[in-house]
């Protein structure tokens, strides 16, 4: 009975994942997960926690890099100054 319930739930989850696919936005996650997993493994056999943390940090860093590349050069240091009135 327990096996049949697990099988039905698993098939239902697989069917719902196939019917409604969501786009994956994993920029930086794979590289971060790999580095975090290796670091976590050597820091006390916590590879899974390291991979999760590495994925989060890698994704954040990829988003920051994308924002910097999208902004025009020098726009971060530019000050907002009102234009001078025209004397004419």
PDB file of N, CA, C and O in Angstrom:
ATOM      1  N   UNK A   1       0.822  -1.195   0.000  1.00  0.00           N
ATOM      2  CA  UNK A   1       0.000   0.000   0.000  1.00  0.00           C
ATOM      3  C   UNK A   1       0.863   1.255   0.000  1.00  0.00           C
ATOM      4  O   UNK A   1       0.600   2.215  -0.723  1.00  0.00           O
ATOM      5  N   UNK A   2       1.907   1.219   0.836  1.00  0.00           N
ATOM      6  CA  UNK A   2       2.773   2.379   0.932  1.00  0.00           C
ATOM      7  C   UNK A   2       3.517   2.614  -0.395  1.00  0.00           C
ATOM      8  O   UNK A   2       3.686   3.757  -0.819  1.00  0.00           O
ATOM      9  N   UNK A   3       3.958   1.534  -1.039  1.00  0.00           N
ATOM     10  CA  UNK A   3       4.672   1.645  -2.305  1.00  0.00           C
ATOM     11  C   UNK A   3       3.758   2.196  -3.399  1.00  0.00           C
ATOM     12  O   UNK A   3       4.185   3.003  -4.224  1.00  0.00           O
ATOM     13  N   UNK A   4       2.505   1.759  -3.400  1.00  0.00           N
ATOM     14  CA  UNK A   4       1.549   2.236  -4.402  1.00  0.00           C
ATOM     15  C   UNK A   4       1.277   3.733  -4.226  1.00  0.00           C
ATOM     16  O   UNK A   4       1.157   4.460  -5.213  1.00  0.00           O
ATOM     17  N   UNK A   5       1.181   4.191  -2.988  1.00  0.00           N
ATOM     18  CA  UNK A   5       0.949   5.613  -2.723  1.00  0.00           C
ATOM     19  C   UNK A   5       2.132   6.450  -3.191  1.00  0.00           C
ATOM     20  O   UNK A   5       1.953   7.495  -3.816  1.00  0.00           O
ATOM     21  N   UNK A   6       3.328   5.992  -2.890  1.00  0.00           N
ATOM     22  CA  UNK A   6       4.526   6.720  -3.317  1.00  0.00           C
ATOM     23  C   UNK A   6       4.617   6.753  -4.838  1.00  0.00           C
ATOM     24  O   UNK A   6       4.985   7.777  -5.414  1.00  0.00           O
ATOM     25  N   UNK A   7       4.283   5.634  -5.497  1.00  0.00           N
ATOM     26  CA  UNK A   7       4.327   5.578  -6.957  1.00  0.00           C
ATOM     27  C   UNK A   7       3.325   6.545  -7.580  1.00  0.00           C
ATOM     28  O   UNK A   7       3.650   7.224  -8.553  1.00  0.00           O
ATOM     29  N   UNK A   8       2.121   6.615  -7.038  1.00  0.00           N
ATOM     30  CA  UNK A   8       1.100   7.519  -7.573  1.00  0.00           C
ATOM     31  C   UNK A   8       1.519   8.975  -7.384  1.00  0.00           C
ATOM     32  O   UNK A   8       1.363   9.788  -8.296  1.00  0.00           O
ATOM     33  N   UNK A   9       2.045   9.306  -6.216  1.00  0.00           N
ATOM     34  CA  UNK A   9       2.491  10.677  -5.962  1.00  0.00           C
ATOM     35  C   UNK A   9       3.643  11.043  -6.888  1.00  0.00           C
ATOM     36  O   UNK A   9       3.674  12.148  -7.430  1.00  0.00           O
ATOM     37  N   UNK A  10       4.591  10.129  -7.076  1.00  0.00           N
ATOM     38  CA  UNK A  10       5.725  10.384  -7.958  1.00  0.00           C
ATOM     39  C   UNK A  10       5.265  10.609  -9.394  1.00  0.00           C
ATOM     40  O   UNK A  10       5.715  11.544 -10.055  1.00  0.00           O
ATOM     41  N   UNK A  11       4.371   9.754  -9.873  1.00  0.00           N
ATOM     42  CA  UNK A  11       3.858   9.933 -11.237  1.00  0.00           C
ATOM     43  C   UNK A  11       3.098  11.247 -11.384  1.00  0.00           C
ATOM     44  O   UNK A  11       3.187  11.900 -12.423  1.00  0.00           O
ATOM     45  N   UNK A  12       2.361  11.635 -10.363  1.00  0.00           N
ATOM     46  CA  UNK A  12       1.647  12.910 -10.407  1.00  0.00           C
ATOM     47  C   UNK A  12       2.597  14.097 -10.468  1.00  0.00           C
ATOM     48  O   UNK A  12       2.358  15.049 -11.210  1.00  0.00           O
ATOM     49  N   UNK A  13       3.664  14.045  -9.698  1.00  0.00           N
ATOM     50  CA  UNK A  13       4.649  15.139  -9.723  1.00  0.00           C
ATOM     51  C   UNK A  13       5.371  15.205 -11.066  1.00  0.00           C
ATOM     52  O   UNK A  13       5.618  16.291 -11.590  1.00  0.00           O
ATOM     53  N   UNK A  14       5.707  14.045 -11.617  1.00  0.00           N
ATOM     54  CA  UNK A  14       6.366  14.026 -12.927  1.00  0.00           C
ATOM     55  C   UNK A  14       5.432  14.575 -13.996  1.00  0.00           C
ATOM     56  O   UNK A  14       5.858  15.355 -14.847  1.00  0.00           O
ATOM     57  N   UNK A  15       4.171  14.180 -13.962  1.00  0.00           N
ATOM     58  CA  UNK A  15       3.205  14.666 -14.951  1.00  0.00           C
ATOM     59  C   UNK A  15       3.010  16.174 -14.834  1.00  0.00           C
ATOM     60  O   UNK A  15       2.911  16.861 -15.851  1.00  0.00           O
ATOM     61  N   UNK A  16       2.954  16.693 -13.622  1.00  0.00           N
ATOM     62  CA  UNK A  16       2.767  18.137 -13.473  1.00  0.00           C
ATOM     63  C   UNK A  16       4.000  18.900 -13.931  1.00  0.00           C
ATOM     64  O   UNK A  16       3.875  20.011 -14.447  1.00  0.00           O
ATOM     65  N   UNK A  17       5.173  18.336 -13.755  1.00  0.00           N
ATOM     66  CA  UNK A  17       6.393  19.000 -14.221  1.00  0.00           C
ATOM     67  C   UNK A  17       6.471  19.004 -15.741  1.00  0.00           C
ATOM     68  O   UNK A  17       7.006  19.946 -16.326  1.00  0.00           O
ATOM     69  N   UNK A  18       5.949  17.977 -16.389  1.00  0.00           N
ATOM     70  CA  UNK A  18       5.976  17.904 -17.847  1.00  0.00           C
ATOM     71  C   UNK A  18       4.935  18.829 -18.446  1.00  0.00           C
ATOM     72  O   UNK A  18       5.180  19.450 -19.480  1.00  0.00           O
ATOM     73  N   UNK A  19       3.779  18.931 -17.815  1.00  0.00           N
ATOM     74  CA  UNK A  19       2.692  19.738 -18.359  1.00  0.00           C
ATOM     75  C   UNK A  19       3.000  21.226 -18.264  1.00  0.00           C
ATOM     76  O   UNK A  19       2.722  21.963 -19.210  1.00  0.00           O
ATOM     77  N   UNK A  20       3.562  21.689 -17.157  1.00  0.00           N
ATOM     78  CA  UNK A  20       3.810  23.111 -16.939  1.00  0.00           C
ATOM     79  C   UNK A  20       5.311  23.334 -16.736  1.00  0.00           C
ATOM     80  O   UNK A  20       5.766  23.470 -15.600  1.00  0.00           O
ATOM     81  N   UNK A  21       6.086  23.372 -17.833  1.00  0.00           N
ATOM     82  CA  UNK A  21       7.518  23.601 -17.662  1.00  0.00           C
ATOM     83  C   UNK A  21       7.803  25.076 -17.362  1.00  0.00           C
ATOM     84  O   UNK A  21       7.202  25.967 -17.962  1.00  0.00           O
ATOM     85  N   UNK A  22       8.700  25.314 -16.453  1.00  0.00           N
ATOM     86  CA  UNK A  22       9.091  26.673 -16.104  1.00  0.00           C
ATOM     87  C   UNK A  22      10.514  26.912 -16.600  1.00  0.00           C
ATOM     88  O   UNK A  22      11.353  26.015 -16.522  1.00  0.00           O
ATOM     89  N   UNK A  23      10.790  28.097 -17.104  1.00  0.00           N
ATOM     90  CA  UNK A  23      12.151  28.368 -17.572  1.00  0.00           C
ATOM     91  C   UNK A  23      13.125  28.412 -16.388  1.00  0.00           C
ATOM     92  O   UNK A  23      12.799  28.937 -15.324  1.00  0.00           O
ATOM     93  N   UNK A  24      14.295  27.867 -16.587  1.00  0.00           N
ATOM     94  CA  UNK A  24      15.313  27.852 -15.536  1.00  0.00           C
ATOM     95  C   UNK A  24      16.242  29.041 -15.726  1.00  0.00           C
ATOM     96  O   UNK A  24      16.727  29.287 -16.830  1.00  0.00           O
ATOM     97  N   UNK A  25      16.485  29.768 -14.663  1.00  0.00           N
ATOM     98  CA  UNK A  25      17.400  30.897 -14.686  1.00  0.00           C
ATOM     99  C   UNK A  25      18.530  30.572 -13.713  1.00  0.00           C
ATOM    100  O   UNK A  25      18.533  31.029 -12.570  1.00  0.00           O
ATOM    101  N   UNK A  26      19.481  29.782 -14.185  1.00  0.00           N
ATOM    102  CA  UNK A  26      20.525  29.259 -13.300  1.00  0.00           C
ATOM    103  C   UNK A  26      21.888  29.855 -13.610  1.00  0.00           C
ATOM    104  O   UNK A  26      22.902  29.163 -13.514  1.00  0.00           O
ATOM    105  N   UNK A  27      21.925  31.114 -13.977  1.00  0.00           N
ATOM    106  CA  UNK A  27      23.210  31.738 -14.276  1.00  0.00           C
ATOM    107  C   UNK A  27      24.063  31.788 -13.010  1.00  0.00           C
ATOM    108  O   UNK A  27      23.651  32.348 -11.995  1.00  0.00           O
ATOM    109  N   UNK A  28      25.228  31.208 -13.081  1.00  0.00           N
ATOM    110  CA  UNK A  28      26.143  31.230 -11.954  1.00  0.00           C
ATOM    111  C   UNK A  28      25.903  30.136 -10.939  1.00  0.00           C
ATOM    112  O   UNK A  28      26.770  29.874 -10.105  1.00  0.00           O
ATOM    113  N   UNK A  29      24.758  29.494 -10.985  1.00  0.00           N
ATOM    114  CA  UNK A  29      24.418  28.502  -9.966  1.00  0.00           C
ATOM    115  C   UNK A  29      25.271  27.251 -10.090  1.00  0.00           C
ATOM    116  O   UNK A  29      25.743  26.735  -9.077  1.00  0.00           O
ATOM    117  N   UNK A  30      25.481  26.755 -11.282  1.00  0.00           N
ATOM    118  CA  UNK A  30      26.218  25.514 -11.445  1.00  0.00           C
ATOM    119  C   UNK A  30      27.672  25.654 -11.022  1.00  0.00           C
ATOM    120  O   UNK A  30      28.212  24.796 -10.323  1.00  0.00           O
ATOM    121  N   UNK A  31      28.305  26.748 -11.454  1.00  0.00           N
ATOM    122  CA  UNK A  31      29.694  26.963 -11.066  1.00  0.00           C
ATOM    123  C   UNK A  31      29.802  27.164  -9.554  1.00  0.00           C
ATOM    124  O   UNK A  31      30.705  26.616  -8.922  1.00  0.00           O
ATOM    125  N   UNK A  32      28.910  27.928  -8.981  1.00  0.00           N
ATOM    126  CA  UNK A  32      28.915  28.160  -7.541  1.00  0.00           C
ATOM    127  C   UNK A  32      28.640  26.896  -6.759  1.00  0.00           C
ATOM    128  O   UNK A  32      29.242  26.667  -5.710  1.00  0.00           O
ATOM    129  N   UNK A  33      27.722  26.064  -7.267  1.00  0.00           N
ATOM    130  CA  UNK A  33      27.414  24.816  -6.578  1.00  0.00           C
ATOM    131  C   UNK A  33      28.604  23.873  -6.600  1.00  0.00           C
ATOM    132  O   UNK A  33      28.876  23.189  -5.614  1.00  0.00           O
ATOM    133  N   UNK A  34      29.307  23.834  -7.712  1.00  0.00           N
ATOM    134  CA  UNK A  34      30.489  22.974  -7.796  1.00  0.00           C
ATOM    135  C   UNK A  34      31.564  23.428  -6.813  1.00  0.00           C
ATOM    136  O   UNK A  34      32.098  22.621  -6.054  1.00  0.00           O
ATOM    137  N   UNK A  35      31.874  24.707  -6.830  1.00  0.00           N
ATOM    138  CA  UNK A  35      32.909  25.230  -5.932  1.00  0.00           C
ATOM    139  C   UNK A  35      32.470  25.079  -4.473  1.00  0.00           C
ATOM    140  O   UNK A  35      33.267  24.669  -3.629  1.00  0.00           O
ATOM    141  N   UNK A  36      31.227  25.403  -4.176  1.00  0.00           N
ATOM    142  CA  UNK A  36      30.721  25.270  -2.813  1.00  0.00           C
ATOM    143  C   UNK A  36      30.682  23.832  -2.339  1.00  0.00           C
ATOM    144  O   UNK A  36      30.948  23.558  -1.168  1.00  0.00           O
ATOM    145  N   UNK A  37      30.352  22.903  -3.236  1.00  0.00           N
ATOM    146  CA  UNK A  37      30.328  21.496  -2.875  1.00  0.00           C
ATOM    147  C   UNK A  37      31.711  20.962  -2.539  1.00  0.00           C
ATOM    148  O   UNK A  37      31.878  20.205  -1.583  1.00  0.00           O
ATOM    149  N   UNK A  38      32.702  21.359  -3.330  1.00  0.00           N
ATOM    150  CA  UNK A  38      34.081  20.936  -3.048  1.00  0.00           C
ATOM    151  C   UNK A  38      34.556  21.540  -1.739  1.00  0.00           C
ATOM    152  O   UNK A  38      35.146  20.849  -0.909  1.00  0.00           O
ATOM    153  N   UNK A  39      34.298  22.834  -1.553  1.00  0.00           N
ATOM    154  CA  UNK A  39      34.719  23.485  -0.307  1.00  0.00           C
ATOM    155  C   UNK A  39      34.001  22.880   0.896  1.00  0.00           C
ATOM    156  O   UNK A  39      34.621  22.670   1.939  1.00  0.00           O
ATOM    157  N   UNK A  40      32.714  22.597   0.769  1.00  0.00           N
ATOM    158  CA  UNK A  40      31.965  21.994   1.861  1.00  0.00           C
ATOM    159  C   UNK A  40      32.438  20.590   2.185  1.00  0.00           C
ATOM    160  O   UNK A  40      32.435  20.178   3.345  1.00  0.00           O
ATOM    161  N   UNK A  41      32.845  19.858   1.161  1.00  0.00           N
ATOM    162  CA  UNK A  41      33.352  18.502   1.386  1.00  0.00           C
ATOM    163  C   UNK A  41      34.622  18.534   2.230  1.00  0.00           C
ATOM    164  O   UNK A  41      34.775  17.741   3.159  1.00  0.00           O
ATOM    165  N   UNK A  42      35.518  19.437   1.909  1.00  0.00           N
ATOM    166  CA  UNK A  42      36.774  19.523   2.654  1.00  0.00           C
ATOM    167  C   UNK A  42      36.607  20.227   3.998  1.00  0.00           C
ATOM    168  O   UNK A  42      37.484  20.124   4.856  1.00  0.00           O
ATOM    169  N   UNK A  43      35.520  20.924   4.194  1.00  0.00           N
ATOM    170  CA  UNK A  43      35.293  21.629   5.462  1.00  0.00           C
ATOM    171  C   UNK A  43      34.308  20.850   6.329  1.00  0.00           C
ATOM    172  O   UNK A  43      33.336  21.425   6.820  1.00  0.00           O
ATOM    173  N   UNK A  44      34.538  19.573   6.523  1.00  0.00           N
ATOM    174  CA  UNK A  44      33.711  18.816   7.455  1.00  0.00           C
ATOM    175  C   UNK A  44      32.643  17.979   6.806  1.00  0.00           C
ATOM    176  O   UNK A  44      31.623  17.711   7.441  1.00  0.00           O
ATOM    177  N   UNK A  45      32.820  17.551   5.568  1.00  0.00           N
ATOM    178  CA  UNK A  45      31.879  16.674   4.871  1.00  0.00           C
ATOM    179  C   UNK A  45      30.474  17.270   4.793  1.00  0.00           C
ATOM    180  O   UNK A  45      29.486  16.591   5.074  1.00  0.00           O
ATOM    181  N   UNK A  46      30.396  18.530   4.415  1.00  0.00           N
ATOM    182  CA  UNK A  46      29.109  19.210   4.229  1.00  0.00           C
ATOM    183  C   UNK A  46      28.971  19.641   2.769  1.00  0.00           C
ATOM    184  O   UNK A  46      28.720  20.811   2.484  1.00  0.00           O
ATOM    185  N   UNK A  47      29.134  18.700   1.857  1.00  0.00           N
ATOM    186  CA  UNK A  47      29.132  19.022   0.435  1.00  0.00           C
ATOM    187  C   UNK A  47      27.781  19.550  -0.034  1.00  0.00           C
ATOM    188  O   UNK A  47      27.728  20.470  -0.851  1.00  0.00           O
ATOM    189  N   UNK A  48      26.692  18.982   0.472  1.00  0.00           N
ATOM    190  CA  UNK A  48      25.365  19.414   0.022  1.00  0.00           C
ATOM    191  C   UNK A  48      25.084  20.839   0.485  1.00  0.00           C
ATOM    192  O   UNK A  48      24.583  21.657  -0.288  1.00  0.00           O
ATOM    193  N   UNK A  49      25.403  21.140   1.742  1.00  0.00           N
ATOM    194  CA  UNK A  49      25.208  22.508   2.231  1.00  0.00           C
ATOM    195  C   UNK A  49      26.100  23.488   1.483  1.00  0.00           C
ATOM    196  O   UNK A  49      25.677  24.599   1.163  1.00  0.00           O
ATOM    197  N   UNK A  50      27.332  23.077   1.206  1.00  0.00           N
ATOM    198  CA  UNK A  50      28.239  23.935   0.439  1.00  0.00           C
ATOM    199  C   UNK A  50      27.727  24.183  -0.966  1.00  0.00           C
ATOM    200  O   UNK A  50      27.835  25.294  -1.484  1.00  0.00           O
ATOM    201  N   UNK A  51      27.165  23.143  -1.588  1.00  0.00           N
ATOM    202  CA  UNK A  51      26.622  23.299  -2.936  1.00  0.00           C
ATOM    203  C   UNK A  51      25.421  24.236  -2.943  1.00  0.00           C
ATOM    204  O   UNK A  51      25.281  25.055  -3.851  1.00  0.00           O
ATOM    205  N   UNK A  52      24.556  24.123  -1.942  1.00  0.00           N
ATOM    206  CA  UNK A  52      23.394  25.024  -1.860  1.00  0.00           C
ATOM    207  C   UNK A  52      23.840  26.470  -1.668  1.00  0.00           C
ATOM    208  O   UNK A  52      23.351  27.378  -2.341  1.00  0.00           O
ATOM    209  N   UNK A  53      24.767  26.669  -0.747  1.00  0.00           N
ATOM    210  CA  UNK A  53      25.273  28.022  -0.516  1.00  0.00           C
ATOM    211  C   UNK A  53      26.011  28.564  -1.716  1.00  0.00           C
ATOM    212  O   UNK A  53      25.874  29.740  -2.051  1.00  0.00           O
ATOM    213  N   UNK A  54      26.799  27.717  -2.375  1.00  0.00           N
ATOM    214  CA  UNK A  54      27.527  28.141  -3.571  1.00  0.00           C
ATOM    215  C   UNK A  54      26.596  28.521  -4.698  1.00  0.00           C
ATOM    216  O   UNK A  54      26.875  29.459  -5.445  1.00  0.00           O
ATOM    217  N   UNK A  55      25.495  27.807  -4.831  1.00  0.00           N
ATOM    218  CA  UNK A  55      24.509  28.130  -5.864  1.00  0.00           C
ATOM    219  C   UNK A  55      23.897  29.499  -5.613  1.00  0.00           C
ATOM    220  O   UNK A  55      23.751  30.299  -6.537  1.00  0.00           O
ATOM    221  N   UNK A  56      23.539  29.767  -4.365  1.00  0.00           N
ATOM    222  CA  UNK A  56      22.933  31.058  -4.023  1.00  0.00           C
ATOM    223  C   UNK A  56      23.919  32.195  -4.284  1.00  0.00           C
ATOM    224  O   UNK A  56      23.562  33.206  -4.890  1.00  0.00           O
ATOM    225  N   UNK A  57      25.145  32.027  -3.829  1.00  0.00           N
ATOM    226  CA  UNK A  57      26.154  33.080  -4.004  1.00  0.00           C
ATOM    227  C   UNK A  57      26.496  33.256  -5.476  1.00  0.00           C
ATOM    228  O   UNK A  57      26.605  34.386  -5.953  1.00  0.00           O
ATOM    229  N   UNK A  58      26.668  32.151  -6.207  1.00  0.00           N
ATOM    230  CA  UNK A  58      26.978  32.245  -7.634  1.00  0.00           C
ATOM    231  C   UNK A  58      25.878  32.923  -8.424  1.00  0.00           C
ATOM    232  O   UNK A  58      26.159  33.717  -9.322  1.00  0.00           O
ATOM    233  N   UNK A  59      24.628  32.621  -8.102  1.00  0.00           N
ATOM    234  CA  UNK A  59      23.493  33.258  -8.782  1.00  0.00           C
ATOM    235  C   UNK A  59      23.464  34.757  -8.493  1.00  0.00           C
ATOM    236  O   UNK A  59      23.216  35.565  -9.387  1.00  0.00           O
ATOM    237  N   UNK A  60      23.721  35.120  -7.233  1.00  0.00           N
ATOM    238  CA  UNK A  60      23.738  36.535  -6.851  1.00  0.00           C
ATOM    239  C   UNK A  60      24.856  37.278  -7.586  1.00  0.00           C
ATOM    240  O   UNK A  60      24.647  38.381  -8.091  1.00  0.00           O
ATOM    241  N   UNK A  61      26.026  36.676  -7.641  1.00  0.00           N
ATOM    242  CA  UNK A  61      27.150  37.329  -8.311  1.00  0.00           C
ATOM    243  C   UNK A  61      26.901  37.476  -9.812  1.00  0.00           C
ATOM    244  O   UNK A  61      27.292  38.480 -10.407  1.00  0.00           O
ATOM    245  N   UNK A  62      26.254  36.489 -10.426  1.00  0.00           N
ATOM    246  CA  UNK A  62      25.929  36.575 -11.849  1.00  0.00           C
ATOM    247  C   UNK A  62      24.924  37.695 -12.103  1.00  0.00           C
ATOM    248  O   UNK A  62      25.027  38.401 -13.107  1.00  0.00           O
ATOM    249  N   UNK A  63      23.950  37.867 -11.202  1.00  0.00           N
ATOM    250  CA  UNK A  63      22.987  38.959 -11.357  1.00  0.00           C
ATOM    251  C   UNK A  63      23.660  40.318 -11.216  1.00  0.00           C
ATOM    252  O   UNK A  63      23.354  41.242 -11.970  1.00  0.00           O
ATOM    253  N   UNK A  64      24.573  40.449 -10.259  1.00  0.00           N
ATOM    254  CA  UNK A  64      25.287  41.717 -10.084  1.00  0.00           C
ATOM    255  C   UNK A  64      26.136  42.037 -11.305  1.00  0.00           C
ATOM    256  O   UNK A  64      26.203  43.192 -11.728  1.00  0.00           O
ATOM    257  N   UNK A  65      26.784  41.025 -11.877  1.00  0.00           N
ATOM    258  CA  UNK A  65      27.610  41.238 -13.065  1.00  0.00           C
ATOM    259  C   UNK A  65      26.748  41.670 -14.249  1.00  0.00           C
ATOM    260  O   UNK A  65      27.148  42.530 -15.034  1.00  0.00           O
ATOM    261  N   UNK A  66      25.571  41.074 -14.373  1.00  0.00           N
ATOM    262  CA  UNK A  66      24.664  41.441 -15.464  1.00  0.00           C
ATOM    263  C   UNK A  66      24.178  42.878 -15.309  1.00  0.00           C
ATOM    264  O   UNK A  66      24.034  43.593 -16.301  1.00  0.00           O
ATOM    265  N   UNK A  67      23.921  43.308 -14.065  1.00  0.00           N
ATOM    266  CA  UNK A  67      23.491  44.691 -13.833  1.00  0.00           C
ATOM    267  C   UNK A  67      24.601  45.672 -14.189  1.00  0.00           C
ATOM    268  O   UNK A  67      24.337  46.727 -14.767  1.00  0.00           O
ATOM    269  N   UNK A  68      25.850  45.330 -13.845  1.00  0.00           N
ATOM    270  CA  UNK A  68      26.971  46.210 -14.161  1.00  0.00           C
ATOM    271  C   UNK A  68      27.177  46.326 -15.660  1.00  0.00           C
ATOM    272  O   UNK A  68      27.485  47.407 -16.160  1.00  0.00           O
ATOM    273  N   UNK A  69      27.011  45.219 -16.387  1.00  0.00           N
ATOM    274  CA  UNK A  69      27.196  45.254 -17.830  1.00  0.00           C
ATOM    275  C   UNK A  69      26.055  45.992 -18.525  1.00  0.00           C
ATOM    276  O   UNK A  69      26.262  46.580 -19.587  1.00  0.00           O
ATOM    277  N   UNK A  70      24.861  45.970 -17.948  1.00  0.00           N
ATOM    278  CA  UNK A  70      23.713  46.636 -18.561  1.00  0.00           C
ATOM    279  C   UNK A  70      23.755  48.139 -18.350  1.00  0.00           C
ATOM    280  O   UNK A  70      23.233  48.891 -19.172  1.00  0.00           O
ATOM    281  N   UNK A  71      24.367  48.590 -17.261  1.00  0.00           N
ATOM    282  CA  UNK A  71      24.431  50.024 -16.970  1.00  0.00           C
ATOM    283  C   UNK A  71      25.465  50.678 -17.882  1.00  0.00           C
ATOM    284  O   UNK A  71      26.502  50.077 -18.164  1.00  0.00           O
ATOM    285  N   UNK A  72      25.202  51.896 -18.346  1.00  0.00           N
ATOM    286  CA  UNK A  72      26.195  52.598 -19.154  1.00  0.00           C
ATOM    287  C   UNK A  72      27.453  52.891 -18.334  1.00  0.00           C
ATOM    288  O   UNK A  72      27.398  53.043 -17.113  1.00  0.00           O
ATOM    289  N   UNK A  73      28.564  52.964 -19.020  1.00  0.00           N
ATOM    290  CA  UNK A  73      29.844  53.192 -18.346  1.00  0.00           C
ATOM    291  C   UNK A  73      29.839  54.538 -17.626  1.00  0.00           C
ATOM    292  O   UNK A  73      29.534  55.568 -18.228  1.00  0.00           O
ATOM    293  N   UNK A  74      30.173  54.528 -16.349  1.00  0.00           N
ATOM    294  CA  UNK A  74      30.239  55.758 -15.563  1.00  0.00           C
ATOM    295  C   UNK A  74      28.909  56.192 -14.987  1.00  0.00           C
ATOM    296  O   UNK A  74      28.847  57.233 -14.332  1.00  0.00           O
ATOM    297  N   UNK A  75      27.848  55.444 -15.202  1.00  0.00           N
ATOM    298  CA  UNK A  75      26.535  55.856 -14.704  1.00  0.00           C
ATOM    299  C   UNK A  75      26.417  55.683 -13.198  1.00  0.00           C
ATOM    300  O   UNK A  75      25.567  56.311 -12.566  1.00  0.00           O
ATOM    301  N   UNK A  76      27.262  54.837 -12.616  1.00  0.00           N
ATOM    302  CA  UNK A  76      27.169  54.618 -11.182  1.00  0.00           C
ATOM    303  C   UNK A  76      27.688  55.811 -10.398  1.00  0.00           C
ATOM    304  O   UNK A  76      27.212  56.075  -9.294  1.00  0.00           O
ATOM    305  N   UNK A  77      28.647  56.531 -10.944  1.00  0.00           N
ATOM    306  CA  UNK A  77      29.237  57.657 -10.229  1.00  0.00           C
ATOM    307  C   UNK A  77      28.673  59.008 -10.664  1.00  0.00           C
ATOM    308  O   UNK A  77      29.039  60.038 -10.099  1.00  0.00           O
ATOM    309  N   UNK A  78      27.805  59.014 -11.641  1.00  0.00           N
ATOM    310  CA  UNK A  78      27.251  60.271 -12.135  1.00  0.00           C
ATOM    311  C   UNK A  78      26.271  60.843 -11.114  1.00  0.00           C
ATOM    312  O   UNK A  78      25.496  60.115 -10.495  1.00  0.00           O
ATOM    313  N   UNK A  79      26.325  62.168 -10.954  1.00  0.00           N
ATOM    314  CA  UNK A  79      25.419  62.829 -10.030  1.00  0.00           C
ATOM    315  C   UNK A  79      24.269  63.453 -10.806  1.00  0.00           C
ATOM    316  O   UNK A  79      24.430  63.915 -11.936  1.00  0.00           O
ATOM    317  N   UNK A  80      23.127  63.453 -10.179  1.00  0.00           N
ATOM    318  CA  UNK A  80      21.963  64.040 -10.799  1.00  0.00           C
ATOM    319  C   UNK A  80      21.963  65.540 -10.506  1.00  0.00           C
ATOM    320  O   UNK A  80      21.781  65.956  -9.361  1.00  0.00           O
ATOM    321  N   UNK A  81      22.168  66.352 -11.552  1.00  0.00           N
ATOM    322  CA  UNK A  81      22.239  67.808 -11.392  1.00  0.00           C
ATOM    323  C   UNK A  81      21.196  68.427 -12.315  1.00  0.00           C
ATOM    324  O   UNK A  81      21.097  68.062 -13.487  1.00  0.00           O
ATOM    325  N   UNK A  82      20.428  69.356 -11.785  1.00  0.00           N
ATOM    326  CA  UNK A  82      19.432  70.039 -12.584  1.00  0.00           C
ATOM    327  C   UNK A  82      20.124  70.930 -13.610  1.00  0.00           C
ATOM    328  O   UNK A  82      21.138  71.551 -13.292  1.00  0.00           O
ATOM    329  N   UNK A  83      19.600  71.008 -14.834  1.00  0.00           N
ATOM    330  CA  UNK A  83      20.231  71.855 -15.854  1.00  0.00           C
ATOM    331  C   UNK A  83      20.103  73.339 -15.479  1.00  0.00           C
ATOM    332  O   UNK A  83      19.130  73.765 -14.857  1.00  0.00           O
ATOM    333  N   UNK A  84      21.116  74.100 -15.878  1.00  0.00           N
ATOM    334  CA  UNK A  84      21.113  75.538 -15.602  1.00  0.00           C
ATOM    335  C   UNK A  84      20.043  76.220 -16.455  1.00  0.00           C
ATOM    336  O   UNK A  84      19.797  75.808 -17.589  1.00  0.00           O
ATOM    337  N   UNK A  85      19.401  77.275 -15.907  1.00  0.00           N
ATOM    338  CA  UNK A  85      18.380  77.971 -16.709  1.00  0.00           C
ATOM    339  C   UNK A  85      19.008  78.656 -17.914  1.00  0.00           C
ATOM    340  O   UNK A  85      20.137  79.142 -17.850  1.00  0.00           O
ATOM    341  N   UNK A  86      18.272  78.687 -18.994  1.00  0.00           N
ATOM    342  CA  UNK A  86      18.741  79.304 -20.231  1.00  0.00           C
ATOM    343  C   UNK A  86      18.597  80.822 -20.141  1.00  0.00           C
ATOM    344  O   UNK A  86      17.497  81.300 -19.867  1.00  0.00           O
ATOM    345  N   UNK A  87      19.674  81.611 -20.361  1.00  0.00           N
ATOM    346  CA  UNK A  87      19.580  83.066 -20.209  1.00  0.00           C
ATOM    347  C   UNK A  87      18.773  83.742 -21.305  1.00  0.00           C
ATOM    348  O   UNK A  87      18.414  84.909 -21.149  1.00  0.00           O
ATOM    349  N   UNK A  88      18.476  83.078 -22.386  1.00  0.00           N
ATOM    350  CA  UNK A  88      17.739  83.724 -23.506  1.00  0.00           C
ATOM    351  C   UNK A  88      16.295  83.757 -23.243  1.00  0.00           C
ATOM    352  O   UNK A  88      15.529  84.258 -24.067  1.00  0.00           O
TER     353      UNK A  88
END
